[in-house]
Amino acid sequence: MPHFAYQDGVLHAEATSLCAIAAQFGTPTYVYSKAALLENFASYANACAGRDALVCYAMKANSNLAVLDLLARRGAGFDIVSGGELLRVIAAGGDPGKVIFSGVGKSEDEMRLALGHGILCFNVESIPELHRLNQVAGAMGKQAPVSLRVNPNVDAKTHPYIATGLRANKFGVAFDDALDTYRAAAQLPHLRVTGIDCHIGSQLLDDAPLLAALDKLINLIDVLDAEGILLHHLDIGGGIGIAYGEDGEAAPVAVKAYLGRLFERIDLWRAQSHHGVPIKVIFEPGRSIVGNSGVLLTRVEFIKPGPEKNFCVVDAAMNDMMRPALYQAWMGIQPVRKSDRPTLKYDVVGPICESGDWLARERELAVEAGDLLVLMSAGAYGMTMASNYNTRGRAAEVIVDGDLCHLVRRREAAADLFALESTIS
């Protein structure tokens, strides 16, 4: 994470000391680097230069309006999974015409909202969804653009909670059923079949499963061609992983190299195929754009020695960063100030009343009460998964631009948490 580095023994975000950020905004606080965010997006955009391609940021990773605004200004589209996410795109100045709507449980209200704003495409995941969307579009006097999210039964070899491309997963249309489902979609009067989509999982450190899924998709496109169902876009999804820094962790896939291999296969297929329709390639990256763009800044409350473990109790908790408790995810943790004090092994835990409330286990740290720590690579699936468990306000969010700090989400106060509630009179 080159945009988070030590200067004179103090960890900085770009040119700004994290000590200064803690003093100004308190803790816990999410801190993002604008430069890192834009560089990560540019790795996709530059690799797609000169091609008919669209990078649709998977905003479930981090949906802060300022993040969306920065990406929209660079031409990003957006992959959404709810009507609320579409409204966030619009509020941030994004173009609904570059929005792909994924998800297995779209409601009628969400369909109406998306149709009313003219989104690029619905990624449909079941036959019942096809029929619901056809009815909603017909009632509105519209045709809904659809692609099928095809489940290619490719093992992403990732954590089972974030694997989405196997027959046992809830996502997508089974590959063996895809042809019949496309036939059904093509017969519905208020749908316009435009593409094909897949997304096999997240935090992939090897692109071989993605390329295997691509091979299955382009073979299916050729079969559909023979049926007279001509597709105009191919959406290969996202899932490229990032380095979290765990010992023995595989190196992440280089985006440029992965896209080079993918485009090479597509070009070869196009040269050999009779598919006569220009085809746009769509990507849905999330974590690989924002993950290493952010850290979670937290302060040590207590050092608590124990008979079997030493505990470093901090003011961030599982409600702020759910990944370790939910996935047993390993995340790097570093002191904001370097120290010559001797280290001890600690479990870093939060104040939540759950034994599952931990951020890091068995880490060598030189810490004492009052010290600042950062949880590294926290830009993805941190704030978007945060909750108010134990009536804890969610953290502040700050974007650093060189030596400038922008508060892009204020810390929640207790009154914010029960403002929508009422007692019985």
N, C-alpha and C positions, 0 to 999 in steps of 0.2 A: 504494500500500500504506500507508494512513493509520496502521496500527498499528505500522509500522516507520518511525520518523521521528527526525531529529536533535534533540537537546536539548543546548545549549551545545557544539555541534560534535561530539557523540558520538552515534552511531546507537543507538537504543533499540528494544527490542521491548516495546510498551506502556510501562510505567514502569520497565523494567529495562535497564540498560546492557549492550550486547553485550560490552564490555570485561570487565565483571564475570562474565558467563556464561563467557567464554573462560578467565578466571582460575580459576573454580570447576570447570568441567567439561572444560577442554581443547578442542583442535581436532583434526580437523574435527568439528563438531557441528551437527545439525539443530535449529533453533529455531523453534517454532510459537507463534503468538498464539492463545490461547483465544478472545478476543473476536472476532478476524477469522473464525475457523472457524465460530463460532456465528452471526455476522451473515450469512455467506455461506449457511449452511443456512437461516436464517430468510427469506432472499430467496425461496427456493422455497416453504417452508412457508406463509409469509404470503400468497403469491400463490395458493395452493391452498385457503385458508381458506374454509369453507362448502361445499366440493365433495367429492365422493367421489374422493379422489386420495391417492396414496402416493408419497413421495419415497424411493427406494431408492438409497442412496449406493453408488456404484461403487467398492468398496473396493480394487480393484487400484491405484488412485491413491495411497493411503496407508492401510496396514492396521494401524498401531500401535493396541494395545488401548485406550490412553487416548483416542485420537481416536474409535474406535468407541464407546466408553462414553459420551463426551460427546454424540455424535449419537443413540445409542440412547435416551438420557434425554430427548431432544427429540422422540422418536416416529419416528425414521428407520427405514425398512426398509433392506435391503442387497442389492445386486447382487453375486453371487459368481461366480467362474469355476473354483473347485476345492473339493474337500472340505476342504482345509486352511483355506481362507477361511471355510467354514461353522464349523469348530471355533473359529476366532478370534472370530466373531460370538458364539458361545455363551459363550466364555471372557470376553468383554467385557460379558456381560449382555444381549445383543441377543435379539430375539424371532425364532426360526426361522420362525414363521408369517408373518413379513414379509420373507422371503428369496426372491429370484428367482435361479435357478441358470442362468447362461448358459455358453457355451463349446462348442466343436465336438467335443471328445474326452472326454466324461464316461465314466469307467470304471464297471464294475459295482459296485465297492466304494464309489465316490462316490455312485452312485445309491442304494445301500442305506443309506448314511449319511444322505443327505438325506431319503429316505422315512421312515426311523426317527425323524427329528426333526420331521417334519410341516411341511416348507417350503411356502411359498405356491404356487410354480409352478416347473416346469422350462421353460426356453426351449429348445425342441428345434430342432436345426439340420440334420437330415437324416432320411431314411426309415430307414436302418440304426439310427440312434439311437432312433427311435420303437419299433422292434421290440425292441431291447435293453431299453429302459425297460419295455415291456410285459411282457417275460419276467421281469425282476427284480421288478416290482411284483406280478405273479402269484404268484411263488414266496414272496413275503412276505404274501400275502393282502390286498394293498392295491390301491387305484386311485391312479395317479399323476396329479396335476393338470398339464396341459401347455398351453403356448402354442407356436405356431410362430414362430421368428425368421424373418421374411420379408425377403429381400434385394430392396429396391424398385428397384435399378439407378438410384439417384440419386447424382450426383457431388457429394461433400461439398466438393470443391475445397480439400483439405487435403494434408498430406504423404502420399505413397503408402503409407508404413509404417503410418499410422494412419487410412487410409480403409478402410471396411468394407462399404460399401453398393453396390458395383458387381458385375456378373456375374463379373468376373475375381477377386474376393476369395473367400477360403475360407469366409466366414461365411454362415450362413443358408440358407434355401430360396429358390431362384430364384423371382421373382415369377410367372413364367409357369407354374411347377410347383406353386404354393401351393395352388390349389383341389384338385388331385388329392391332394396330401399331406394336406390337411385331411380329405378323404374317407377316406383310408386310416387316419388317426388315429382318426376317429370310429367305425371298425369294430373297433378293437382293444379287447378286453374289459376290460383292466386300465388303460386310460387314460381320463381325463376331460378333454375339451377345454374350456378355460376362457378362452383369450385369444389375442391376437396381439401380436407384438413386432417392433420393428426398431431397429437402431442403425447409423447410416450412417458414423460416423467421429468423430474427436476434434479438439479445438482449432478448432472452427467459429466464425468471426467474422461469419457472415451466417446468419440463420435461414431464408432462402428455401429451401435444400435440405431442411431439417427439415420445413417446412410442405408442401413438395412430396411428401415421403415420407408425411406424414400424410394428404394427399388420396388417395394410392394405397391406404393402409391402410383408410380408411373406405369407399372404394368396394368393396374386397374384403369387408369385413364385411357390406355389403348383399348381395353375391353369395352369401356363406355363409348369410345369413338365408334366402334363397330356397331354399337346399338343406336347411333345417332344422337347420343347425349354428349355434347361438346362442352368441355370445361374451359374456363377463362383464367382461373388462378389455382395455384398449388401452394397450400399453406403447410409448411413443415413443422410449425410450432416452435417451441423454445427448448429450454432445459439445460443449456450449457452451464456447467458449474463454475465455482470460483475456489480459490485456495483459502482455506480457513487456518492453515498453519499447523495442523496436527502432525506429529511425528509419523513418518511413513505414508503420509497422504500423497496420492498420485497428483501429478501436475495437471492443472486444468487444460482443456482443449484451447488452443489458440484460435480466436474467432476468425482471423483472416485465413488461416490454413483450413479450418473446417468449411468455411463458405467457399473457398477455392475448390475443395474436393466435391462439394455439393453441386456447384455450378458446372464443374467438369462433367459430372454424371448427367446433369440435365442437358447440357449442350450435346453430349454424345447421343442421348435419347432423342433429342429434337432432330438431330441429323439423320437418324435411322428411322424415325417414326413418321407415320402419315398424318399425325395430328396437325391439322392446317390452321388452327386457331392460335393467335398469339397468347402466351400464357404468362401471367404475372406470378412472381414468386414472393411469398409473404413469410415473414419470420415473426415470432412472438417471444423475444427475449425479455427477461425480467431481472432475475438475480444477477446475471452477468453484467447488467448495466448499473444497478444500484448497490449490490451487495458490498463491494469493497470501497464504495463511495462514502460510507458512514461508519461511525462508532457510537457506542452508548457510554456516555460519561457518567460516572457514579462516584460516591464518596463513601469511605469506610466509616461505619458507625461504631463498631466494636470489634475487638479481637477476643475470641472466646476459645481458650484452650480446652481440650477434652481428653478423656482417658484413651480414646481410640483415634480421634481426629481433632485437628485444629480448625476452627471456623473463623473465616473473615466475613463479618456481617456488613453488607453494604446497603445503600438506600435504594438501589434498583432491585427489581424482583421479577418473578415469573410473569406477573401481570404486564411488565414492561417488555420483557423478552422471553417469549414462550418456547423458542426452539429447543433449548437444552432439556426442559422438562417434558416437552411433547415428543421430540425425536431422539432424546439423549445425544443431542448435537454437541460436537466439540467446537468451541469458539475461543480464539486467542484472547488473552487478558494481559494488559501491560500497565505498569505504573505511569502516571503522568510525569512524575519527577523520578529520575534515576537516583538510586541510593546505594551507599556502600555498606548498609546494615546487613547482617547475616540473614539468609533466607530460611524460611520454614515451609513445610508443605501444608497447604490450606485447601479446604473446600470453601469456595466463595458462594455465599448464600444471601438471600434477601429476607425481609421482615414478614413475608406472607405466612399465614398459619397453615402450612403444608410442608411435609418432609420433602416433597417434590420441588420445593422452591429453591433451586440452585442454578447458578450460572456457569460454574466451573468446578471441577473436582481434581483434587490431588495436584495442585499447582504450587511450584516453588516461587514464593513471593517474599519480599522484604517490605512489610507494611506495618502501619500502626494506625490507630484511630485518627481520623481527620485527613488521611491521605486520599488522593484521587486516583482512580483506576479507570481504564477504558476497556470495554468489551469490543474487540476488533471485528471488522467485517459484519457490522450490524445494520447496514443500510437496507437489507431486504428481509421481509417477514419479521420485522421488529415492531414498528409502530402500527402496521396494518393488522397485526394479530394481538395488539395490546388490549387489555380489559381494565375494568374498574373493580376487580375482585378485592375484597376487604375494604371497599370504599376508598380506594386509592386513586387519586387523580392521575391521568396519563401524563407522560413526560412532555417537556417542551421540545421543540424542534428548531434547529438553527442551521442555516446554510452559510458556509464561509466562502468568501470570494477574495482571495489574497489576504489582506489585512482588514477586510470588512466583514462584519457579522450581521446576518439578517435573521431576525426572529420570524419564522414562518409558521409557527403554531405555538400559542402561549400555553403554559402549564395549566391544567385544569384545577380549579379550586373546588373545595368540597361542595359548595352551593351549586356548582355546575352539575354535579353528579345526581342530585335529587331534584333538579329544577322541573323535570317533567312528571314528578310524582305528586300525589295528593293523599290526604287522609280522608277517612269516612266521617262525615258529620253526623 
